Structure formats: structure tokens, C-alpha cells
């Protein structure tokens, strides 16, 4: 009598585990993000992808408006339903013509810190990170921005040199999309300290999965 009960219990646990895994998978999806255009919005094609929670509200650039200007985001998200829980997240890419034009990720972090009227130095956490062929830093900092207590969680990334030069080979006569595979990118999330804390794991999941859709060739 004991053995059948044990077998039944094991089956229940396996089924429960499968259901939990299905539920977890249903909460996120791979979403794609386009390259910048060169003045013609219809020329934009998917270049990146990332695991994205399905409850994030996404706002894409207008299909009639060019995003050749790198001060315009490639994509935006709004996380949370209530004012104190809301986080805005923006994705920017920065195509360059040559290696020397690349801006070090540390310089981007300094620019973000200057966006605060003041910030708490004890809240500042900068961490090296690397994934998908990209390297850079993440930053988490809290302070006053536009007079409001705000937390910033950001990621400034660029291709590792070996991958940058690999993708630059045979550069002539390549498409607009492929000319931007070597672009730097940033992901910046802003919200109240409690909101950033609440959605931090989802933001890290998104940022750590952000990658080029096409595999980087190995020389």
C-alpha cells in the first residue's frame, strides 16, 4: 500500500512542477527591437531581441517618424499600474562609423549621475557585466531628479573588441541593419525607489537577455 501512495505523490509533484514551469514561461516572451533608420522609417528591421515580461506596456517609435537621431529611443516600456509602482524603461542604440567613435560605458554612467540634482553616494552600485558578446556596466543609484526621490537602474553596453572587428569585416555593400550590429546600446529604468526595488528582477531579466538576433561570427 505504501509504494502506490509514494508513486502517486511523485506523480503529483511532477505535474505540479510542470504546471509551475508552464506558468513561468507564460509570463515572458521574446520580443524583437529594430535598428535605427537613416531617414526612412520603413527601412527599420529587427536587430535585437530580449526576454520581456508580458505585462510590460510597450511603446514603439511612430512608423512615420525617423529615429536616425540617436537621442530618440528605439523602444520604451512602462512597468506597473499604480503611480508609486510605475517605472519607465528606455532602450537606446548608438551606431558609429569607426572604433574610435565609441563612447566608453563608464562615460555614460557619469552622464546618468549628472542627471540627478543630488544623489546618495552610499546608494551607488556599479557592477561590470557581460553577455551576448557585449561588455559594460550596470548602475543603480538613488537621489533627487526633477525634485522627486528617484532610483535609476541602467546598463551601458558595447561589443567586445574581438566581436566588433569581426563584424566589421567585409563591411562594403552590407545592409543598413548589418551596419548597426556594432552599435553600443543603453537600457535605463527610472522610478521611485520602491518601484525599482519591486521590478528589479524583471528589469535584470530583460537587460541580461538583450542580444543581437543573429549570432556573432567567430573569426
Secondary structure, 3 states (H helix, E strand, C coil): CHHHHHHHHHHHHHHHHHHHHHHHHHCEEEEEEECCCCCCHHHCCEEEEEEEECCCEEEECCCCCCCCCCCCCCEEEEECCCHHHCEEEEEEEECCCCHHHCCCHHHHHHHHHHCCCEECHHHCEEEEEEECCEEEEEEEEEEEECCEEEEEEEEEEEECHHHHHHHHCCCCCCCHHHHCCCCEEEEEEEECHHHHHHHHHHHHHHHHHCEECCCCCCC
